[in-house]
């Protein structure tokens, strides 16, 4: 349910190429750093979102989703499950088309709220694993 193949394909191929990555910093040891690199290699524009607002992979960072001065298609969430729900709510508030919760990030009520707001959503999956599978 949370990783429906049709929804995964739609998010990765149809919804647009601007991905805000919440939790992405310049720390190369963090999973978000490697996933952002893979997304860039597949033609996605990554937007780092982290309190430090660091530039990562050549892209300017922002402290919050609300600080981003352009449209975001997908919000990719690399925060603990207990912090992820408010991020999903912010994604809906800024007009994103989809929310993607990374491996291990699960919040069923956030999933329900996000879907009710009209956004596509995937939980407990990694786009860097899923995108090469599309062929």
DAHUNOR-V666401 format. One record per helix or strand. SS is the DSSP state (H for helix, E for strand). FROM is the first residue (numbers start at 1). LEN is the number of residues. If there is no record, write none. Layout:
ss->SS from->FROM len->LEN
ss->SS from->FROM len->LEN
//
This chain:
ss->H from->5 len->9
ss->E from->18 len->5
ss->H from->31 len->11
ss->E from->45 len->5
ss->E from->56 len->1
ss->E from->59 len->1
ss->E from->62 len->1
ss->H from->65 len->3
ss->E from->74 len->4
ss->H from->81 len->13
ss->E from->98 len->4
ss->H from->108 len->9
ss->E from->120 len->3
ss->H from->127 len->7
//
